[in-house]
Amino acid sequence: MPPRKKKVDPEVQRQQFEQWKASPEYEQIKKIATLLETYDYITETTKDFTGPWYLYLNELVGFFKLYKVKLGKLKEFKHEHIRSFFFGREDKETEKIIIDGIRCGVTKEHADRSYFCRHKFIETMKYIKDIDDLDPETFQKAKKEVIKIMKEFVKFFTPHIKYGHPEIYDLKIAKVLEPLTNLIDINNQYRQFMITYKPEVEKEVRDFMSRVIVKKYINHLQEVFRVLYEESIKPNISCLPDCKRLFYKIHIYGWEKNPVESKYLKPLNDCFLKMQKCLIEMKIYGINYWRIPLHSNEKLMKCIELLINADLIAEKIIGNPLKRDQLNFFYNIIGLIYKSDEKIRENLLKKDENITKLAIPQLIIFKQIQHILSWKFAKKEREEKIRIQSEKLSILNKIKEEERANSPLKKRMEEKKVMEETTVSLKSKMNITSPQKTTSPVKKDDKQEEEPLPAEYKLLEGDEAIYGRYWYLENLIGEDVREEIEECVEMLRHINEAVQQDIEDSYIKQNFNLYESVNSFKIQKILTILEVFFLIYQFIYLIGRIGLTQKQKRGDKKDKNETPYYLELSERENSNIRMNIVRPPELWNYPEILKEHKFRSIANPNKCYDDHRVDGLDKKIIELAQKLNNYRRFTWTEIISRIIDVYSGEENLLPTKIDPREDPTWFEPDPTPHEIEVQRKREELIKLQQINAAQALQQQGGGTDQPEGEAQ
């Protein structure tokens, strides 16, 4: 029968406990416990060990030495070694460990060793955390137990570093983090290049370097987006953007000076710069701060979400050269409405339907017709200049040829040429089978027959490069209207430039809420009275009148609230007699009115021609405007709305979802093999989750990751 243990006097225990709390040992443990409070809570089931744990690991080495636990060859606890045994787990029959599309399960030997290291590490941490919960009866027993735990930890940790760590860390963790690692490295190269070569001239000189860096950046960023979008049950990002288009928008030159481009490219560039700074911070912190899976890096995910939202908006507005030209073209046209009048400006900024659905489409169609006409005039003028220059050059060449033909040097050269030809003919008779003479004509013929591109295609590219874009409404209106547009161009060719200004003013003024206070009968009556007043004013102006200012003063005393806005505007413009009498139909081709165009609400282009040529053009423009408004109405509405936001200064950084079926040319494509494979993987992951949930319910709270043999 073993001897009974002697009971220790409680007073002695209390004194020993007080001495221990006053010792340097307790102070050191308390210091480590205070440090642990700054870290996130971790347990045996934590799947990744990331963060600034190096401070705790350094103190942990001192704790082992304090309790005289032999570490052998270990001089420090490296973060990556600790991380690998937290990550190392074995695949189960019903659950395969797949992270970001990569199989991360390890062998049973490494998984068991990682399990023991993980549990001993957490138990040691719990002892340090709960140091204040010890009492005189338990502190010595707890100390003995933790020393035993630390010895067992060293026993399992040493072979883990030698055998398990290379497989887990180098083949699993590094493989999962490879897309993020590549992106961080190329981001660092990209930033260094942009900082080193700031001037645009230096960047152009080293274009061969930038193209390589940008190409790698596109590939690595696209891979990160792909992992976030495809390698999970639910996509972690709203869509899968095209990084080539993203970098096209980022590298657009001169957008800072363009108000409409900067409105949507500045947020995109700011978000891209914010993501770059986040990647640089991750580079500085190191790989042990990068979380697994990829979407668990919260700060990076926020930057990516903002970047994708800004890209979705910019892609619809300025996603390619065509959209960029359309944006600037529409912005300048809407600017005419914005600058025309205060009341019109208010209605524009309110996005009144009369403006967005009627006035703006009509004005854009009219300006497109005007642009085509000026484009053709510019081309014709340039071709005429080239023809005149070629005629002058041909005359000069003829004179030079005549001078050369009559010069004595020319005669000597001809005699020398005849002598050379005779010698060549004699040599050819002596050696008839000369390979050069038989093959050279064939080569010349081959070169003449090779034409990589048709001449018409090259001319079309050259014309747009010289005169600018010909057709701005591509993809916004059907191609069947091209013939109608060309007919309108021919009709506009026979209309005076001043009348074209009146047509523009008529589209700006019509369909605005300027007639709210009077009905149509009163308006017609008032307009007739105004015309009579205009004739009276014109007559008085020609003969010279006295007292006009007194009448105007009497008119100013009327209550403005009772007078419709349209009448005030018309009276003000009709009073400008000098401007009215130098315009059609009173006076034609007055040069000063074409220099600076000012909006006139009293413009009436239909009265300028007796043959009603303006009426025919106006009907066609109204029909084309309706087609423009209805062809892709959601896309069209968003473009116009966002351009108006530039003038109003409103911020709308949320992308709008547009159904692709609103495009008449859209058809639902069949899923690609890659999309089918992604959907199949997601279905498998969902089934595995359902199986795991069912097993967890059956076990009723049991089922730890304890390996076989633990109970033994």
Secondary structure, DSSP 8 states (H G I E B T S, - for coil): ---------HHHHHHHHHHHHTSHHHHHHHHHHHHHTTS----TT-----SSTHHHHHHHHHHHHHTT---TT-----HHHHHHHHH--B--SS---EETTEE--B-HHHHHHHHHHHHHHHHHHHHHHTGGG--TTTHHHHHHHHHHHHHHHHHHHHHIIIIIHIIIIIIIIHHHTHHHHHHHHHHHHHHHHHHHS-SHHHHHHTHHHHHHHHHHHHHHHHHHHHHHHHSSSS-SSS----HHHHHHHHT-TTGGG-HHHHHHHHHHHHHHHHHHHHHHHHHHH-GGG--SSGGG-HHHHHHHHHHHHHHHHHHHHHSSHHHHHHHHHHHHHHHHHHHH-HHHHHHHHTT-HHIIIIIHHHHHHHHHHHHHHHHHHHHHHHHHHHHHHHHHHHHHHHHHHHHHHHSHHHHHHHHHHHHHHHHHHHHHHH----HHHHHHHHHHHHHHH--SS-HHHHHHHHHHHHH--S-S-TTTS-GGGHHHHHHHHHHHHTS-HHHHHHHHHHHHHTTSS--TTS-HHHHHHHHHHHHHHHHHHHHHHHH--S-HHHHHHHHHTS-TTTS-HHHHHHHHHHT-HHHHHTSTTTS---THHHHS----TT--GGGS-TT-HHHHHHHHHHHHHHHHHHHTHHHHHHHHHHHHHHHHT----S-----GGGSTT-------HHHHHHHHHHHHHHHHHHHHHHHHHHHTT------TTS--
